[in-house]
Amino acid sequence: MQGRASAHVLAAVVLAVAASCVPTTQFDEPLLVDTPRVSRAEPPVAVDTEAPSSEAPAVVLVVLDGVRWQDAFVPENTPVLHRMLGERGAAIGAPVHGPVMSASGPAFVSLPGYSEIFTGRRAHGCADNDCGRARTRTVFDEVAHLEGSPGAVAVFSSWERIERAASPQPDAFVLSAGRSVRWHEEELVEDPAVAAVLEEGAKADAFPGYGDFRPDRMTSALALQYLERRRPRLLYMGLGEPDEYAHRGDFPGYLASLRAADAAIGAVFDTLDRMGERGKRTTVLVTTDHGRAADWRHHGREMPESARVWLFAGGGGVSARGLVHSVRSHRLSDVAPTVRALLDMPSDAAPSAGAPIDELLTPTSTALRVGSLR
């Protein structure tokens, strides 16, 4: 695939557009949104006396492996995310004025990135994709412990090595990673529909990945079935095909897999819309474990630009505000604290822990700078 002239021409064209056009043409000028002042002559605002919902808040965390900000913020690539930004979402990491969001590194590869996302701390002692099992409890462990049930947390990943970053304990919650790695399989196979998707994925060809990789379409189908039937407090969906196609040198395949992942995110929102009050109280977070180098194909320690990442939040505890101007720089280690905040959980008091991304969740002042996507 690397030698195809058509792929190289398309890659060059798209890179040129991303580099020269995205920062100036994909976004409107930042807006200043002021909190309206109520005149004394106006009648008092009616107070909603409806009883608060008994449904606990929930989170769906989606990670798209190795997706650049240049590609994530192009409407043709992610039409669902762009529509959600206008209807019920907010995002950081786009090329607007202000601090950016990054993986901590120094090795901008997958397993350290996932470890940082899941623990809310920089991945000390993990610098490549051959790291051992996590040593620190993750946000998955914390929610499972809080709920007292392994079925309340479910992790579904196309890449089998997610198991190493997900938890120090192999039996803390439901997990299906790759075609064969399973924890608490009994929670999956008790539902015939979920069991059928699980077995279909186990027999699927690994392409575009290798080894025990499960195609994204099977991973997303499994996650969606579990979400609607079991309604977990925390569900993780990890889709890996964008990174696999990029490493193969297949730029059209990379973009096609990104569009397919975007459609899966749309299916998540459709599922939540059918789930009544639980769906209304569920927030969807979408991010990536690392960016890509300027050549779009590679990433890692020698390519510091591949540190750039991004994050979208929609539904649940997020209001529709488009692209939010960050008030400080952010790291992947801020994702787990944001999940904790959305689930009304205690924060991590460790000095090395990240912090919730407050400007995504609630306005930080009476004026908020927002950029809207075209």
C-alpha positions in Angstrom: 0.0 0.0 0.0 2.9 2.3 0.7 4.0 2.4 -2.9 0.7 3.4 -4.4 1.0 6.7 -6.2 -2.6 7.6 -5.7 -2.4 7.2 -1.9 0.7 9.5 -1.8 -1.0 12.1 -3.9 -4.1 12.1 -1.7 -2.0 12.2 1.4 -0.1 15.2 0.2 -3.2 17.0 -0.8 -4.9 16.4 2.5 -1.9 17.3 4.5 -1.5 20.6 2.6 -5.2 21.4 3.3 -4.8 20.5 7.0 -1.6 22.5 7.4 -2.6 25.6 5.6 -6.4 25.8 5.8 -7.7 24.3 9.0 -6.4 27.0 11.4 -7.9 29.8 9.4 -10.9 28.4 7.6 -12.4 25.6 9.7 -13.3 27.8 12.6 -15.2 31.0 13.0 -13.7 33.8 15.0 -13.9 33.2 18.8 -17.1 34.6 20.3 -17.6 36.2 23.6 -20.6 34.8 25.3 -21.9 36.9 28.1 -24.1 35.9 31.0 -27.4 37.9 30.5 -28.4 40.3 33.2 -32.0 40.1 34.4 -33.8 43.5 34.7 -35.6 44.2 38.0 -38.7 45.1 35.9 -38.9 41.6 34.6 -41.1 39.0 36.4 -39.3 36.4 38.5 -38.1 33.3 36.7 -40.2 30.2 37.4 -38.5 27.6 39.6 -38.6 24.0 38.4 -40.1 22.1 41.3 -39.8 18.6 39.7 -38.0 16.1 41.9 -34.5 15.3 40.9 -33.9 12.2 38.9 -33.0 9.0 40.9 -30.8 7.9 38.0 -27.1 8.1 38.8 -24.9 9.9 36.2 -23.0 7.7 33.8 -20.1 8.1 31.4 -19.2 6.5 28.0 -15.5 7.0 27.3 -14.4 6.5 23.6 -10.8 6.6 22.6 -9.8 6.6 18.9 -6.3 5.4 18.5 -3.8 7.8 16.9 -6.2 10.4 15.4 -4.6 13.8 14.7 -6.3 17.0 15.7 -5.9 18.1 12.0 -8.2 15.3 11.0 -10.6 15.1 14.0 -11.7 18.7 13.4 -12.5 18.4 9.7 -16.3 18.2 9.3 -16.1 15.8 6.4 -14.2 13.3 8.6 -16.3 13.6 11.8 -19.8 14.9 10.9 -21.4 13.4 14.0 -19.0 15.1 16.4 -19.4 18.4 14.6 -23.2 18.1 14.8 -23.0 17.2 18.4 -20.8 20.3 19.1 -23.7 22.4 17.8 -26.4 20.5 19.6 -25.0 19.3 22.9 -21.3 19.3 23.1 -18.0 21.1 23.6 -14.4 20.4 22.7 -10.8 21.4 23.3 -7.6 20.8 21.4 -8.5 22.6 18.1 -6.1 25.2 16.7 -7.6 28.3 18.4 -5.7 30.8 20.5 -4.8 29.4 23.9 -3.2 26.4 25.6 -3.4 23.0 23.9 -4.0 19.4 25.1 -1.1 16.9 25.0 0.0 13.5 26.0 2.6 13.8 28.7 5.1 11.5 27.0 8.1 11.5 26.6 7.2 8.4 24.4 4.1 9.3 22.4 2.9 5.8 21.8 -0.3 3.9 22.7 0.2 2.0 26.0 1.7 5.0 27.9 -1.1 7.1 26.5 -3.9 4.7 27.6 -2.2 4.4 31.0 -2.3 8.1 31.5 -6.0 8.3 30.4 -7.1 5.5 32.7 -5.1 6.4 35.8 -5.2 10.2 35.6 -1.4 10.3 36.2 1.6 10.4 33.9 2.7 6.8 32.9 5.9 6.5 34.9 7.8 3.3 34.1 5.9 2.7 30.8 7.6 4.1 27.7 6.5 1.6 25.0 3.9 -0.8 24.0 5.5 -3.7 25.9 4.8 -2.5 29.4 3.5 -4.9 32.0 0.2 -4.7 33.8 -0.8 -1.4 35.4 0.5 -0.9 39.0 -2.0 1.9 39.9 -5.7 1.6 40.3 -7.6 3.0 37.3 -10.8 4.9 37.1 -12.4 1.6 36.0 -11.3 0.0 39.3 -12.6 2.9 41.3 -16.1 2.8 39.7 -16.3 -1.0 40.0 -15.4 -0.8 43.6 -17.9 2.0 44.2 -20.7 0.1 42.5 -19.8 -3.3 44.1 -20.5 -5.1 40.9 -18.1 -6.0 38.0 -20.9 -5.6 35.5 -21.3 -1.8 36.3 -18.1 -1.2 34.4 -17.3 -2.6 30.9 -14.2 -2.2 28.8 -14.4 -3.1 25.1 -11.3 -2.6 22.9 -10.1 -3.7 19.5 -6.5 -3.8 20.7 -5.8 -6.7 23.1 -3.1 -4.9 25.0 -5.6 -2.5 26.6 -5.9 -5.2 29.2 -2.5 -4.3 30.6 -3.4 -0.6 31.1 -7.0 -1.2 32.2 -6.4 -2.5 35.7 -3.8 -4.1 38.1 -6.5 -6.8 38.8 -7.6 -9.2 36.1 -11.1 -9.7 37.5 -12.2 -6.2 38.6 -14.8 -5.6 35.9 -16.1 -6.8 32.5 -13.5 -6.6 29.8 -13.3 -7.8 26.2 -10.0 -6.8 24.4 -9.1 -8.1 21.0 -10.6 -11.3 19.8 -9.8 -13.5 22.8 -9.0 -11.5 26.0 -12.0 -11.7 28.3 -12.7 -10.9 32.0 -16.1 -11.7 33.6 -17.2 -13.5 30.5 -20.3 -14.7 32.4 -21.6 -11.1 32.4 -21.4 -11.1 28.6 -22.6 -14.5 27.5 -25.7 -14.5 29.8 -27.3 -12.2 27.2 -27.7 -14.1 23.9 -27.5 -10.9 21.7 -24.2 -9.8 23.4 -22.9 -13.4 23.3 -23.5 -13.6 19.6 -21.6 -10.4 18.8 -18.8 -11.6 21.1 -18.4 -14.9 19.2 -18.6 -13.2 15.8 -15.8 -10.9 16.8 -13.7 -13.8 18.0 -13.8 -15.3 14.5 -13.2 -12.1 12.6 -10.1 -11.5 10.6 -7.6 -9.2 12.4 -7.1 -6.9 9.4 -6.2 -4.0 9.4 -4.5 -5.0 12.7 -2.3 -8.0 13.5 -2.3 -10.8 16.0 -5.4 -10.8 18.3 -6.7 -7.4 17.0 -10.5 -7.3 16.6 -12.0 -5.1 13.8 -13.6 -1.9 15.1 -17.0 -2.7 13.7 -17.2 -5.8 16.0 -15.9 -3.9 19.0 -18.4 -1.0 18.6 -21.3 -3.5 18.0 -20.4 -5.3 21.3 -20.1 -2.1 23.2 -23.4 -0.8 21.9 -25.3 -4.0 22.8 -23.9 -4.0 26.3 -24.6 -0.3 26.8 -28.3 -0.6 25.9 -29.0 -3.9 27.7 -26.9 -3.5 30.8 -26.7 0.3 31.3 -23.3 0.4 33.0 -22.1 3.4 35.1 -18.9 3.5 33.0 -18.4 2.1 29.6 -15.2 2.2 27.5 -15.0 1.8 23.8 -11.5 1.7 22.2 -11.3 1.8 18.4 -7.9 1.1 16.9 -8.2 1.0 13.1 -7.1 4.6 12.4 -3.7 3.9 13.9 -3.5 0.6 12.1 -4.2 2.1 8.7 -1.8 5.0 9.3 1.0 2.6 10.1 0.3 0.7 6.9 0.7 3.9 4.9 -2.9 3.9 3.8 -4.2 7.4 4.2 -7.6 6.8 2.5 -8.1 3.8 4.9 -7.1 6.0 7.9 -9.8 8.6 6.9 -12.4 5.9 6.2 -11.8 4.3 9.6 -12.1 7.7 11.3 -15.5 8.2 9.5 -16.6 4.8 10.6 -15.6 5.6 14.2 -17.5 8.8 14.0 -20.6 6.8 12.9 -20.1 4.5 15.9 -20.1 7.5 18.2 -23.4 8.6 16.5 -24.8 5.1 17.4 -23.8 5.7 21.0 -25.9 8.9 21.1 -28.8 7.2 19.4 -28.6 4.4 22.0 -28.6 6.9 24.8 -31.6 8.7 23.3 -33.5 5.4 23.7 -32.5 4.9 27.3 -34.7 7.5 29.0 -33.4 9.3 32.1 -30.2 7.2 32.2 -29.4 8.3 28.7 -30.0 11.9 29.5 -27.7 11.7 32.5 -24.9 10.0 30.5 -21.9 12.0 29.3 -19.9 10.9 26.3 -16.2 11.7 26.2 -14.1 11.2 23.0 -10.3 11.5 22.9 -7.2 9.9 21.4 -4.1 8.3 23.0 -1.6 10.3 20.9 -1.4 12.4 17.8 0.7 11.8 14.7 3.9 13.2 13.2 3.9 15.8 10.4 4.1 12.9 7.9 0.8 11.6 9.4 2.1 8.0 9.3 4.3 7.8 12.4 4.4 9.0 16.1 6.7 8.7 19.0 9.5 10.2 21.1 11.4 11.5 18.1 8.3 13.4 16.8 7.1 15.8 19.5 4.3 17.1 17.4 2.6 13.7 17.9 2.0 14.8 21.5 -1.0 16.9 20.5 -4.3 15.4 21.4 -7.9 16.7 21.7 -11.1 15.9 23.7 -14.8 16.1 22.9 -17.6 16.0 25.6 -21.3 15.8 24.9 -24.6 15.0 26.5 -25.2 14.5 30.2 -23.3 17.1 32.2 -22.1 19.2 29.2 -23.9 22.1 27.5 -23.6 22.9 23.8 -20.8 25.4 23.5 -18.7 24.3 20.5 -15.0 24.8 20.7 -14.1 26.1 24.1 -11.1 28.3 24.6 -9.0 26.5 27.3 -7.9 28.5 30.3 -4.9 26.4 30.9 -2.9 23.6 29.1 -4.3 20.1 29.6 -2.9 16.6 29.6 -4.4 13.1 29.0 -4.0 12.8 32.8 -7.0 15.2 33.0 -9.4 12.7 31.4 -9.8 10.4 34.5 -10.4 13.3 36.9 -13.1 14.6 34.5 -14.7 11.2 34.5 -14.7 11.2 38.3 -16.2 14.7 38.4 -19.0 13.6 36.0 -19.8 10.6 38.2 -19.7 12.7 41.4 -16.8 10.7 42.8 -14.0 12.0 45.0 -11.0 13.4 43.3 -7.5 11.9 43.3 -5.5 13.8 46.0 -2.0 12.6 44.7 0.3 15.5 43.8 0.9 13.9 40.4 -2.7 13.5 39.5 -4.4 15.5 36.8 -7.4 17.8 37.3 -11.0 17.9 35.8 -11.3 19.9 32.7 -13.7 22.4 34.2 -14.1 24.6 31.1 -15.6 21.7 29.3 -18.1 21.0 32.0 -19.3 24.4 33.4 -18.5 28.0 32.5 -15.6 29.3 34.6 -16.7 32.9 34.5 -19.5 35.2 33.3 -17.9 35.3 29.9 -16.7 32.3 27.9 -14.7 32.4 24.7 -16.1 29.9 22.2 -15.2 29.0 18.6 -17.8 27.3 16.5 -17.0 24.8 13.8 -18.3 25.4 10.3 
